Amino acid sequence: MTETNPDLVCRHLLKDFDGFRAVDRVSFEVPKGSFFSILGPSGCGKTTLLRMIAGFQSPTQGDLLIKGQSMIGVPPNKRPVSMVFQHLALFPTMSIGDNVGFGLRQRGVARADIAHRVDEVLERVGLPGVSARRIDQLSGGQKQRVAIARCMILEPDVLLLDEPLGALDLKLREHMKVELKSLQAAFDTTFVYITHDQSEALVMSDNIAVMNQGRFEQIGTPQDVYHAPATAFVAGFVGEANNIEAKVSAANGSILTLVSTAGTEMKVEAAGGDLAVGDMVQVFLRPEAIEMSKTMEGLGAELNVSQCRVDTVLFNGANSSVMVRDAAGNLISVALPQTGSFADLCEGDDVFTGWRPEKARCYPAVRTP
């Protein structure tokens, strides 16, 4: 359970580099004891934002508060934060215990107290009795936990994590998602985590800020940003989504009637904004939201139905990703289980796809110059 008072508050943070705006008036709050992720593509400004929170860079404008105190002008070593870097920055010539206790030695803590606190924090991260071992004797996941322990021994109010899973292989990365979430809950410390990997953010976070070109496009729970993306960028970046171009032919409140480029009529819910008859739009539709049948009668009358032809069937474990091509030639991805009537689906088969109006999100079409 998080407290109402935020550990971290950023107000209209702006950062310019020689005329280039890396962070553009970003404002947000992170409640105490929560896991907050900043998700975005490379170059969107998320690392610059994290470095401003850590104190390695100063904002051009704006304010930044930790525990209600402004950090503007406060050097990194005086801020109640610690940071885990992508490459961990562990000292290879030091023992595990010396690595974990490094910050306490810098603060002048007595050796006996350091040894006790090192043993305590190593046990809390699941590495008891390894203080005397060398760093190179650890697995990748164990090194991650040592890096966390080295930060948490300093009892920071906020722990900053700069893509710490980026260098791990896929299987270990999947395991460490669960580990990191468990450690955050165990220490009850506020985590601010940056990543370009949507699956990391969706699995671990209490709230996610989706960043694009220096700005936050949406802040919300993982369920919010996945099921109710606020913008076309969020819809396309978070999770897999089909993108269908169409034109508005009628509007009835939040329900729009569209005509696709193939002339197929469909109904969708608008995702905010003023859309009028004649406007070109983008429709985003998750693969798992699409139903499929070998006959039109197999789909409900309330669905938007299209006749398609199977282009590719991709096996990916528990499910298949089926690529079908509609009358306009658009490829549409459909997620299907391996069992049932589609287990023997083949390329070239004729099928019908259908989806409910509320399952899609509709946005004004993005015009490229």
C-alpha positions as a Markdown table, in Angstrom:
| # | Residue | x | y | z |
|---|---|---|---|---|
| 1 | Met | 0.0 | 0.0 | 0.0 |
| 2 | Thr | 1.5 | 3.3 | -1.1 |
| 3 | Glu | 1.2 | 6.6 | 0.9 |
| 4 | Thr | -0.5 | 9.6 | -0.6 |
| 5 | Asn | 2.5 | 11.9 | -0.2 |
| 6 | Pro | 4.8 | 11.5 | -3.2 |
| 7 | Asp | 8.5 | 10.6 | -2.8 |
| 8 | Leu | 9.3 | 12.3 | -6.1 |
| 9 | Val | 7.7 | 15.3 | -7.8 |
| 10 | Cys | 8.8 | 16.8 | -11.1 |
| 11 | Arg | 7.3 | 20.1 | -12.2 |
| 12 | His | 7.6 | 21.4 | -15.7 |
| 13 | Leu | 11.1 | 20.0 | -16.2 |
| 14 | Leu | 12.9 | 21.2 | -19.3 |
| 15 | Lys | 16.3 | 20.4 | -20.6 |
| 16 | Asp | 17.9 | 22.0 | -23.7 |
| 17 | Phe | 21.3 | 21.1 | -25.2 |
| 18 | Asp | 22.5 | 23.7 | -27.7 |
| 19 | Gly | 19.1 | 24.4 | -29.1 |
| 20 | Phe | 17.9 | 20.7 | -28.9 |
| 21 | Arg | 15.1 | 20.1 | -26.4 |
| 22 | Ala | 15.7 | 16.7 | -24.8 |
| 23 | Val | 13.0 | 17.0 | -22.1 |
| 24 | Asp | 10.1 | 19.3 | -22.7 |
| 25 | Arg | 8.2 | 20.5 | -19.6 |
| 26 | Val | 7.6 | 17.1 | -18.0 |
| 27 | Ser | 5.5 | 17.0 | -14.8 |
| 28 | Phe | 4.7 | 13.9 | -12.7 |
| 29 | Glu | 4.5 | 12.5 | -9.2 |
| 30 | Val | 5.7 | 9.2 | -7.9 |
| 31 | Pro | 3.9 | 7.9 | -4.7 |
| 32 | Lys | 6.0 | 6.5 | -1.9 |
| 33 | Gly | 6.8 | 2.8 | -2.3 |
| 34 | Ser | 5.6 | 2.5 | -5.9 |
| 35 | Phe | 7.2 | 1.2 | -9.0 |
| 36 | Phe | 7.2 | 3.9 | -11.7 |
| 37 | Ser | 8.5 | 3.2 | -15.2 |
| 38 | Ile | 9.4 | 5.7 | -17.9 |
| 39 | Leu | 8.9 | 3.9 | -21.2 |
| 40 | Gly | 9.9 | 5.1 | -24.6 |
| 41 | Pro | 12.1 | 4.6 | -27.7 |
| 42 | Ser | 15.8 | 5.4 | -27.8 |
| 43 | Gly | 16.4 | 9.1 | -28.0 |
| 44 | Cys | 13.1 | 10.1 | -26.5 |
| 45 | Gly | 14.7 | 11.8 | -23.4 |
| 46 | Lys | 14.1 | 9.3 | -20.7 |
| 47 | Thr | 17.8 | 8.9 | -19.8 |
| 48 | Thr | 18.3 | 12.7 | -19.7 |
| 49 | Leu | 15.3 | 12.9 | -17.3 |
| 50 | Leu | 16.7 | 10.2 | -15.1 |
| 51 | Arg | 20.1 | 11.9 | -14.9 |
| 52 | Met | 18.3 | 15.2 | -13.9 |
| 53 | Ile | 16.6 | 13.3 | -11.0 |
| 54 | Ala | 20.0 | 11.8 | -10.0 |
| 55 | Gly | 21.7 | 15.2 | -10.2 |
| 56 | Phe | 24.1 | 14.4 | -12.9 |
| 57 | Gln | 22.5 | 17.1 | -15.1 |
| 58 | Ser | 20.7 | 20.3 | -14.2 |
| 59 | Pro | 17.4 | 21.2 | -15.7 |
| 60 | Thr | 17.2 | 24.3 | -17.9 |
| 61 | Gln | 13.9 | 25.1 | -16.2 |
| 62 | Gly | 11.5 | 23.5 | -13.7 |
| 63 | Asp | 11.7 | 22.0 | -10.3 |
| 64 | Leu | 12.4 | 18.6 | -8.8 |
| 65 | Leu | 11.4 | 17.6 | -5.3 |
| 66 | Ile | 12.3 | 14.5 | -3.2 |
| 67 | Lys | 10.4 | 14.1 | 0.0 |
| 68 | Gly | 9.1 | 17.6 | -0.5 |
| 69 | Gln | 12.5 | 19.2 | -0.7 |
| 70 | Ser | 13.7 | 20.9 | -3.9 |
| 71 | Met | 16.8 | 19.2 | -5.4 |
| 72 | Ile | 17.8 | 22.1 | -7.7 |
| 73 | Gly | 21.5 | 22.8 | -7.0 |
| 74 | Val | 21.9 | 19.8 | -4.7 |
| 75 | Pro | 24.9 | 17.6 | -5.9 |
| 76 | Pro | 24.3 | 13.9 | -6.6 |
| 77 | Asn | 26.1 | 12.7 | -3.5 |
| 78 | Lys | 23.8 | 14.8 | -1.3 |
| 79 | Arg | 20.5 | 13.5 | -2.8 |
| 80 | Pro | 18.6 | 10.7 | -1.1 |
| 81 | Val | 18.8 | 8.6 | -4.3 |
| 82 | Ser | 20.8 | 5.7 | -5.6 |
| 83 | Met | 21.2 | 4.5 | -9.2 |
| 84 | Val | 21.6 | 1.1 | -10.9 |
| 85 | Phe | 23.2 | 1.5 | -14.3 |
| 86 | Gln | 22.7 | -0.7 | -17.3 |
| 87 | His | 26.2 | -2.2 | -17.0 |
| 88 | Leu | 25.9 | -2.3 | -13.2 |
| 89 | Ala | 29.4 | -0.6 | -12.7 |
| 90 | Leu | 30.5 | -3.3 | -10.1 |
| 91 | Phe | 34.2 | -3.3 | -9.1 |
| 92 | Pro | 35.7 | -6.5 | -10.5 |
| 93 | Thr | 38.7 | -6.5 | -8.2 |
| 94 | Met | 36.6 | -6.1 | -5.0 |
| 95 | Ser | 34.8 | -8.9 | -3.2 |
| 96 | Ile | 31.0 | -8.9 | -3.2 |
| 97 | Gly | 31.0 | -7.6 | 0.4 |
| 98 | Asp | 33.4 | -4.7 | -0.5 |
| 99 | Asn | 31.2 | -3.8 | -3.5 |
| 100 | Val | 28.0 | -3.7 | -1.4 |
| 101 | Gly | 29.7 | -1.8 | 1.4 |
| 102 | Phe | 31.5 | 0.7 | -0.8 |
| 103 | Gly | 29.1 | 3.6 | -0.3 |
| 104 | Leu | 29.1 | 3.2 | 3.5 |
| 105 | Arg | 32.9 | 3.3 | 3.5 |
| 106 | Gln | 32.7 | 6.6 | 1.5 |
| 107 | Arg | 30.5 | 7.9 | 4.3 |
| 108 | Gly | 33.0 | 6.9 | 7.0 |
| 109 | Val | 30.8 | 4.2 | 8.6 |
| 110 | Ala | 32.7 | 1.9 | 11.1 |
| 111 | Arg | 34.0 | -1.3 | 9.6 |
| 112 | Ala | 32.1 | -3.5 | 12.0 |
| 113 | Asp | 28.9 | -1.8 | 11.2 |
| 114 | Ile | 29.5 | -2.1 | 7.5 |
| 115 | Ala | 30.1 | -5.9 | 7.8 |
| 116 | His | 26.8 | -6.3 | 9.7 |
| 117 | Arg | 24.8 | -4.2 | 7.3 |
| 118 | Val | 26.4 | -5.9 | 4.2 |
| 119 | Asp | 25.4 | -9.3 | 5.5 |
| 120 | Glu | 21.9 | -8.1 | 6.3 |
| 121 | Val | 21.2 | -6.6 | 2.9 |
| 122 | Leu | 22.7 | -9.5 | 1.0 |
| 123 | Glu | 20.3 | -11.8 | 2.8 |
| 124 | Arg | 17.4 | -9.6 | 1.9 |
| 125 | Val | 18.3 | -9.8 | -1.8 |
| 126 | Gly | 18.6 | -13.6 | -1.6 |
| 127 | Leu | 22.4 | -13.9 | -1.5 |
| 128 | Pro | 23.3 | -14.9 | 2.1 |
| 129 | Gly | 26.9 | -15.9 | 2.8 |
| 130 | Val | 28.5 | -14.7 | -0.4 |
| 131 | Ser | 30.3 | -11.6 | 1.0 |
| 132 | Ala | 33.8 | -13.0 | 0.6 |
| 133 | Arg | 33.3 | -14.3 | -3.0 |
| 134 | Arg | 34.4 | -12.5 | -6.1 |
| 135 | Ile | 32.1 | -10.8 | -8.6 |
| 136 | Asp | 33.2 | -13.0 | -11.5 |
| 137 | Gln | 31.9 | -16.0 | -9.6 |
| 138 | Leu | 28.3 | -14.8 | -9.9 |
| 139 | Ser | 25.7 | -15.3 | -12.6 |
| 140 | Gly | 24.2 | -12.3 | -14.4 |
| 141 | Gly | 21.1 | -12.4 | -12.2 |
| 142 | Gln | 23.2 | -12.5 | -9.0 |
| 143 | Lys | 25.2 | -9.5 | -10.2 |
| 144 | Gln | 22.0 | -7.6 | -10.7 |
| 145 | Arg | 21.0 | -8.4 | -7.1 |
| 146 | Val | 24.5 | -7.3 | -5.8 |
| 147 | Ala | 24.0 | -4.0 | -7.7 |
| 148 | Ile | 20.6 | -3.6 | -6.0 |
| 149 | Ala | 22.1 | -4.4 | -2.6 |
| 150 | Arg | 24.9 | -1.8 | -3.1 |
| 151 | Cys | 22.2 | 0.8 | -3.6 |
| 152 | Met | 19.8 | -0.3 | -1.0 |
| 153 | Ile | 22.4 | -0.4 | 1.8 |
| 154 | Leu | 22.4 | 3.4 | 1.6 |
| 155 | Glu | 18.7 | 3.4 | 2.3 |
| 156 | Pro | 17.7 | 5.8 | -0.5 |
| 157 | Asp | 14.3 | 7.4 | -0.7 |
| 158 | Val | 14.3 | 6.8 | -4.5 |
| 159 | Leu | 16.1 | 4.1 | -6.5 |
| 160 | Leu | 16.8 | 5.0 | -10.1 |
| 161 | Leu | 17.3 | 2.1 | -12.6 |
| 162 | Asp | 18.7 | 2.8 | -16.0 |
| 163 | Glu | 17.7 | -0.1 | -18.3 |
| 164 | Pro | 19.4 | -2.6 | -15.9 |
| 165 | Leu | 18.1 | -5.7 | -17.7 |
| 166 | Gly | 19.3 | -4.6 | -21.2 |
| 167 | Ala | 22.5 | -6.7 | -21.2 |
| 168 | Leu | 20.8 | -10.0 | -20.0 |
| 169 | Asp | 19.7 | -12.8 | -22.2 |
| 170 | Leu | 16.0 | -13.3 | -22.8 |
| 171 | Lys | 15.3 | -16.1 | -20.3 |
| 172 | Leu | 17.2 | -14.3 | -17.5 |
| 173 | Arg | 15.6 | -11.0 | -18.4 |
| 174 | Glu | 12.1 | -12.6 | -17.9 |
| 175 | His | 13.2 | -14.0 | -14.6 |
| 176 | Met | 14.6 | -10.7 | -13.4 |
| 177 | Lys | 11.4 | -8.9 | -14.1 |
| 178 | Val | 9.8 | -10.9 | -11.3 |
| 179 | Glu | 12.9 | -10.6 | -9.1 |
| 180 | Leu | 13.0 | -6.8 | -9.4 |
| 181 | Lys | 9.3 | -6.4 | -8.6 |
| 182 | Ser | 9.7 | -8.7 | -5.5 |
| 183 | Leu | 12.7 | -6.7 | -4.3 |
| 184 | Gln | 10.9 | -3.4 | -4.7 |
| 185 | Ala | 8.0 | -4.7 | -2.6 |
| 186 | Ala | 10.4 | -6.2 | 0.0 |
| 187 | Phe | 12.3 | -3.0 | 0.5 |
| 188 | Asp | 9.2 | -0.8 | 0.1 |
| 189 | Thr | 11.3 | 1.7 | -1.7 |
| 190 | Thr | 10.2 | 3.9 | -4.6 |
| 191 | Phe | 11.7 | 2.7 | -7.9 |
| 192 | Val | 11.9 | 4.9 | -11.0 |
| 193 | Tyr | 12.8 | 2.6 | -13.9 |
| 194 | Ile | 13.5 | 3.6 | -17.5 |
| 195 | Thr | 13.2 | 1.1 | -20.4 |
| 196 | His | 12.4 | 0.9 | -24.1 |
| 197 | Asp | 11.0 | -2.6 | -23.5 |
| 198 | Gln | 7.3 | -2.5 | -23.1 |
| 199 | Ser | 7.0 | -6.0 | -21.6 |
| 200 | Glu | 9.3 | -4.9 | -18.7 |
| 201 | Ala | 7.2 | -1.9 | -18.0 |
| 202 | Leu | 3.9 | -3.8 | -18.2 |
| 203 | Val | 5.0 | -6.6 | -15.9 |
| 204 | Met | 6.7 | -4.6 | -13.2 |
| 205 | Ser | 5.1 | -1.2 | -12.9 |
| 206 | Asp | 2.4 | 0.3 | -10.7 |
| 207 | Asn | 2.3 | 3.2 | -13.2 |
| 208 | Ile | 3.9 | 3.9 | -16.6 |
| 209 | Ala | 4.8 | 7.1 | -18.2 |
| 210 | Val | 5.0 | 6.7 | -22.0 |
| 211 | Met | 7.6 | 9.2 | -23.4 |
| 212 | Asn | 8.0 | 10.5 | -26.9 |
| 213 | Gln | 10.2 | 13.3 | -28.2 |
| 214 | Gly | 10.8 | 14.7 | -24.8 |
| 215 | Arg | 7.2 | 14.7 | -23.6 |
| 216 | Phe | 4.9 | 12.3 | -21.7 |
| 217 | Glu | 2.1 | 11.1 | -23.9 |
| 218 | Gln | 0.3 | 9.2 | -21.2 |
| 219 | Ile | 0.7 | 8.3 | -17.5 |
| 220 | Gly | -1.4 | 5.4 | -16.2 |
| 221 | Thr | -1.5 | 1.9 | -14.9 |
| 222 | Pro | -0.3 | -0.9 | -17.2 |
| 223 | Gln | -3.9 | -1.7 | -17.9 |
| 224 | Asp | -4.7 | 1.9 | -18.8 |
| 225 | Val | -1.8 | 2.3 | -21.3 |
| 226 | Tyr | -2.5 | -1.1 | -22.9 |
| 227 | His | -6.3 | -1.1 | -23.1 |
| 228 | Ala | -7.0 | 2.6 | -23.3 |
| 229 | Pro | -4.0 | 4.3 | -25.0 |
| 230 | Ala | -4.5 | 8.1 | -25.0 |
| 231 | Thr | -2.7 | 8.8 | -28.3 |
| 232 | Ala | -1.9 | 7.0 | -31.5 |
| 233 | Phe | 1.8 | 6.8 | -30.5 |
| 234 | Val | 0.9 | 5.0 | -27.2 |
| 235 | Ala | -1.4 | 2.6 | -29.1 |
| 236 | Gly | 1.3 | 1.7 | -31.6 |
| 237 | Phe | 4.2 | 1.6 | -29.1 |
| 238 | Val | 2.8 | -0.4 | -26.2 |
| 239 | Gly | 1.9 | -3.9 | -27.3 |
| 240 | Glu | 1.2 | -5.2 | -30.7 |
| 241 | Ala | -1.6 | -3.5 | -32.7 |
| 242 | Asn | -3.0 | -3.6 | -36.2 |
| 243 | Asn | -3.2 | -0.1 | -37.8 |
| 244 | Ile | -6.1 | 0.3 | -40.2 |
| 245 | Glu | -6.6 | 3.5 | -42.2 |
| 246 | Ala | -10.2 | 4.7 | -42.8 |
| 247 | Lys | -12.4 | 7.8 | -43.2 |
| 248 | Val | -15.2 | 8.9 | -40.9 |
| 249 | Ser | -18.6 | 8.6 | -42.7 |
| 250 | Ala | -20.9 | 9.3 | -39.7 |
| 251 | Ala | -20.6 | 10.2 | -36.0 |
| 252 | Asn | -23.1 | 9.4 | -33.2 |
| 253 | Gly | -21.6 | 10.5 | -29.9 |
| 254 | Ser | -18.5 | 8.4 | -29.2 |
| 255 | Ile | -19.4 | 5.8 | -31.9 |
| 256 | Leu | -18.0 | 6.5 | -35.3 |
| 257 | Thr | -18.9 | 4.8 | -38.6 |
| 258 | Leu | -15.9 | 4.5 | -40.8 |
| 259 | Val | -15.2 | 3.3 | -44.3 |
| 260 | Ser | -11.8 | 1.6 | -44.8 |
| 261 | Thr | -9.7 | 2.1 | -47.9 |
| 262 | Ala | -11.2 | -1.2 | -49.2 |
| 263 | Gly | -14.7 | 0.2 | -48.9 |
| 264 | Thr | -15.6 | -1.9 | -45.8 |
| 265 | Glu | -17.8 | -0.2 | -43.2 |
| 266 | Met | -17.0 | -0.5 | -39.5 |
| 267 | Lys | -18.0 | 1.1 | -36.2 |
| 268 | Val | -15.5 | 2.1 | -33.6 |
| 269 | Glu | -15.3 | 4.1 | -30.4 |
| 270 | Ala | -13.3 | 7.4 | -30.7 |
| 271 | Ala | -10.4 | 7.8 | -28.3 |
| 272 | Gly | -11.1 | 11.5 | -27.6 |
| 273 | Gly | -10.4 | 14.5 | -29.8 |
| 274 | Asp | -12.7 | 16.2 | -32.3 |
| 275 | Leu | -13.4 | 13.9 | -35.3 |
| 276 | Ala | -15.8 | 14.9 | -38.0 |
| 277 | Val | -17.3 | 13.4 | -41.1 |
| 278 | Gly | -14.7 | 13.3 | -43.8 |
| 279 | Asp | -11.7 | 13.0 | -41.4 |
| 280 | Met | -9.0 | 10.4 | -42.1 |
| 281 | Val | -8.3 | 8.3 | -39.0 |
| 282 | Gln | -6.1 | 5.5 | -37.8 |
| 283 | Val | -7.8 | 2.5 | -36.1 |
| 284 | Phe | -5.7 | 0.5 | -33.7 |
| 285 | Leu | -6.8 | -3.1 | -32.9 |
| 286 | Arg | -5.1 | -5.7 | -30.7 |
| 287 | Pro | -4.6 | -9.1 | -32.3 |
| 288 | Glu | -6.2 | -10.8 | -29.3 |
| 289 | Ala | -9.4 | -8.7 | -29.8 |
| 290 | Ile | -10.1 | -10.2 | -33.2 |
| 291 | Glu | -12.3 | -13.2 | -33.6 |
| 292 | Met | -12.1 | -15.6 | -36.6 |
| 293 | Ser | -14.4 | -17.9 | -38.3 |
| 294 | Lys | -14.5 | -20.0 | -41.4 |
| 295 | Thr | -18.0 | -18.7 | -42.2 |
| 296 | Met | -19.6 | -15.3 | -41.8 |
| 297 | Glu | -22.4 | -17.0 | -39.8 |
| 298 | Gly | -19.9 | -18.0 | -37.2 |
| 299 | Leu | -19.5 | -14.4 | -36.1 |
| 300 | Gly | -22.0 | -12.3 | -34.2 |
| 301 | Ala | -24.1 | -9.7 | -36.0 |
| 302 | Glu | -22.8 | -6.9 | -33.7 |
| 303 | Leu | -19.2 | -7.4 | -34.9 |
| 304 | Asn | -17.3 | -5.5 | -37.6 |
| 305 | Val | -16.8 | -8.4 | -40.1 |
| 306 | Ser | -14.3 | -8.7 | -43.0 |
| 307 | Gln | -13.5 | -11.4 | -45.4 |
| 308 | Cys | -9.8 | -12.2 | -45.5 |
| 309 | Arg | -7.3 | -14.7 | -46.8 |
| 310 | Val | -4.6 | -16.4 | -44.6 |
| 311 | Asp | -1.2 | -15.1 | -45.5 |
| 312 | Thr | 1.1 | -16.6 | -42.9 |
| 313 | Val | 0.7 | -18.8 | -39.8 |
| 314 | Leu | 3.4 | -18.3 | -37.2 |
| 315 | Phe | 3.8 | -20.8 | -34.3 |
| 316 | Asn | 5.0 | -19.1 | -31.1 |
| 317 | Gly | 4.2 | -21.6 | -28.3 |
| 318 | Ala | 0.8 | -21.6 | -26.7 |
| 319 | Asn | -0.6 | -19.4 | -29.4 |
| 320 | Ser | -0.4 | -18.9 | -33.1 |
| 321 | Ser | 0.0 | -15.5 | -34.7 |
| 322 | Val | -2.0 | -15.6 | -37.9 |
| 323 | Met | -1.4 | -13.0 | -40.6 |
| 324 | Val | -4.5 | -12.5 | -42.8 |
| 325 | Arg | -4.9 | -10.1 | -45.8 |
| 326 | Asp | -8.1 | -8.1 | -46.2 |
| 327 | Ala | -9.7 | -6.9 | -49.4 |
| 328 | Ala | -7.5 | -3.8 | -49.5 |
| 329 | Gly | -4.3 | -5.9 | -49.2 |
| 330 | Asn | -3.7 | -4.9 | -45.6 |
| 331 | Leu | -2.0 | -7.5 | -43.4 |
| 332 | Ile | -3.8 | -8.0 | -40.1 |
| 333 | Ser | -2.4 | -10.0 | -37.2 |
| 334 | Val | -4.8 | -12.3 | -35.3 |
| 335 | Ala | -3.8 | -14.2 | -32.1 |
| 336 | Leu | -5.3 | -17.7 | -31.9 |
| 337 | Pro | -4.8 | -20.7 | -29.6 |
| 338 | Gln | -3.2 | -23.8 | -31.0 |
| 339 | Thr | -6.2 | -26.0 | -30.3 |
| 340 | Gly | -9.7 | -25.8 | -31.8 |
| 341 | Ser | -11.0 | -25.5 | -35.3 |
| 342 | Phe | -8.0 | -23.5 | -36.5 |
| 343 | Ala | -5.3 | -25.9 | -35.5 |
| 344 | Asp | -5.0 | -27.0 | -39.2 |
| 345 | Leu | -5.2 | -23.5 | -40.6 |
| 346 | Cys | -3.1 | -23.1 | -43.8 |
| 347 | Glu | -1.9 | -20.3 | -46.1 |
| 348 | Gly | -4.4 | -19.4 | -48.7 |
| 349 | Asp | -7.5 | -20.4 | -46.6 |
| 350 | Asp | -10.4 | -18.0 | -46.8 |
| 351 | Val | -11.7 | -16.8 | -43.4 |
| 352 | Phe | -13.8 | -14.1 | -41.8 |
| 353 | Thr | -12.6 | -11.8 | -39.0 |
| 354 | Gly | -14.7 | -9.8 | -36.6 |
| 355 | Trp | -14.2 | -7.4 | -33.7 |
| 356 | Arg | -16.4 | -5.4 | -31.4 |
| 357 | Pro | -16.5 | -1.6 | -31.8 |
| 358 | Glu | -15.3 | -1.0 | -28.2 |
| 359 | Lys | -12.2 | -3.2 | -28.7 |
| 360 | Ala | -10.6 | -0.7 | -31.2 |
| 361 | Arg | -9.2 | 2.8 | -30.6 |
| 362 | Cys | -9.5 | 5.5 | -33.2 |
| 363 | Tyr | -7.3 | 8.6 | -33.6 |
| 364 | Pro | -6.8 | 11.3 | -36.2 |
| 365 | Ala | -4.5 | 10.2 | -39.0 |
| 366 | Val | -0.9 | 11.4 | -38.7 |
| 367 | Arg | 0.1 | 13.4 | -41.7 |
| 368 | Thr | 3.7 | 13.1 | -42.7 |
| 369 | Pro | 5.3 | 16.0 | -44.6 |
